Amino acid sequence: MPVVSFINQKRKITVETGANLREAAIKEYLSVYPHLFKILNCRGNSLCGTCAVEIVAGQVDPPNDREQAKLKNRLKKNPNIRLACQLTVKDDLEVRTHI
């Protein structure tokens, strides 16, 4: 089972292979949302972009079309930015949240 390290929150969680990163984090009382967006967000529908995380280490699938559309300007600056609500965990990851 993959281990996800939330490096800026100094926590690690073990998740099922194929788990959604956002849902796995919330289940373990970790937030992928900064500030007020912990309450005001699209609930994982890739509409708001507030669950953006940086994949520091580990293998993930390329961004899907929804992520490409929502993050197009940010991906140009940092191709490791992803939406936690669209990310399937298949491998150990190191993640930076609240970016």
Secondary structure, DSSP 4 states (H G I P E B T S, - for coil): --EEEETTTTEEEE--TTEEHHHHHHHTT---S-GGGGTSS-SSSSSS-TTEEEEEES--PPP-HHHHHHHHHHHHH-TTEEEGGGPEE-S-EEEE---
